[in-house]
Amino acid sequence: MPPPVIEAGPLTLRPFREDDIDWVCAVSQDPAVQANLPQVFAPYRREHAEFFVRQVALAGWGDGSRAEFLVAGADSGARLGRIGLGLRSQVPGTAEIGYWMDRSARGQGVATAAVRALCRWAFGALDLDLIEWHAEVGNLASRRVAEKSGFLIEGTLRRRLIHRGHRVDVWVGSLLRPDSPLQAGSPAAPESLPGPGSLAAPGSLAAPGSLPGPGSLPGPESS
Ligand SMILES: CC(C)(COP(=O)(O)OP(=O)(O)OC[C@H]1O[C@@H](n2cnc3c(N)ncnc32)[C@H](O)[C@@H]1OP(=O)(O)O)[C@@H](O)C(=O)NCCC(=O)NCCS
């Protein structure tokens, strides 16, 4: 499928481009990104960002393994974050979501709006019926984003992920397609998936050019 552009109110989710590499490299220096994403190299060099943009984000559309988007301000075009789905060929109809936001864009509802928009699009365009979320235990911001987006937190996978040589516990959650028969009896059972919604402070999105930026490499697909 050719990579689409998803319009989501104050946000635009667009495919990555070559000229995003320096920004990805800058955000990936963020200690919060390195602490929460085991697949982000530390130290993180430009070649890692080149690999992410070319071989993960762009190649993923080509081989059908990933659907990766850069989250930008709809009006300003400012780069705000990354959100993507790892599509599971072994379990058709399912995918794992991952995201990180530029430090200067956090705390404004950007991740939540992007997750909602991506999931709505993926349930339709990719015909998914389940999207899974993982985060290392203790990543409360990521968990809150998942919860606000309608994910049901299902539990803790003990010692299920290797993070820089250490096995760590992982929270797992899932979001079902709104019309899935599996919704019946589900404690989450939202009537419908929340829309993109509005941001906490739509007028205060990060200005272009002033941002750091993370990129992840393939590996354990954690968000
Ligand atoms: C997780 C992340 C993507 C959230 O992005 P964001 O745009 O700030 O998310 P939102 O503004 O939509 O929502 C964040 C929510 O988390 C809450 N939150 C943030 N830090 C928190 C903390 N330490 N403890 C509890 N809640 C926290 C916020 O209050 C907000 O919830 P609220 O709206 O109920 O107040 C961002 O913090 C990030 O990029 N972190 C580093 C990378 C990462 O951890 N990625 C996820 C890996 S699983």
The ligand as a Gaussian input file, in Angstrom:
#p B3LYP/6-31G(d) Opt

LIG

0 1
 C        4.642000       8.482000      26.378000
 C        4.596000       9.739000      25.532000
 C        4.561000       9.326000      24.049000
 C        3.333000      10.539000      25.870000
 O        3.223000      11.635000      24.954000
 P        2.288000      12.910000      25.306000
 O        2.034000      13.614000      24.009000
 O        2.861000      13.688000      26.419000
 O        0.964000      12.180000      25.789000
 P       -0.454000      12.882000      26.147000
 O       -0.226000      14.332000      26.391000
 O       -1.426000      12.492000      25.079000
 O       -0.879000      12.134000      27.489000
 C        0.058000      11.926000      28.512000
 C       -0.675000      11.490000      29.775000
 O        0.274000      10.872000      30.632000
 C        0.251000      11.554000      31.887000
 N        1.594000      11.454000      32.450000
 C        2.727000      11.965000      31.958000
 N        3.756000      11.639000      32.755000
 C        3.230000      10.893000      33.772000
 C        3.771000      10.264000      34.921000
 N        5.070000      10.333000      35.186000
 N        2.943000       9.599000      35.733000
 C        1.614000       9.519000      35.480000
 N        1.037000      10.091000      34.390000
 C        1.857000      10.766000      33.556000
 C       -0.169000      12.949000      31.551000
 O       -0.646000      13.632000      32.704000
 C       -1.272000      12.668000      30.528000
 O       -2.446000      12.182000      31.136000
 P       -3.724000      13.154000      31.432000
 O       -4.170000      13.706000      30.113000
 O       -4.722000      12.251000      32.050000
 O       -3.227000      14.235000      32.346000
 C        5.824000      10.656000      25.799000
 O        5.904000      10.906000      27.182000
 C        7.137000      10.055000      25.312000
 O        7.494000      10.196000      24.145000
 N        7.881000       9.395000      26.216000
 C        9.183000       8.813000      25.885000
 C        9.051000       7.636000      24.933000
 C        8.090000       6.598000      25.461000
 O        8.054000       6.289000      26.651000
 N        7.309000       6.029000      24.512000
 C        6.393000       4.979000      24.865000
 C        7.140000       3.687000      25.026000
 S        6.063000       2.374000      25.569000

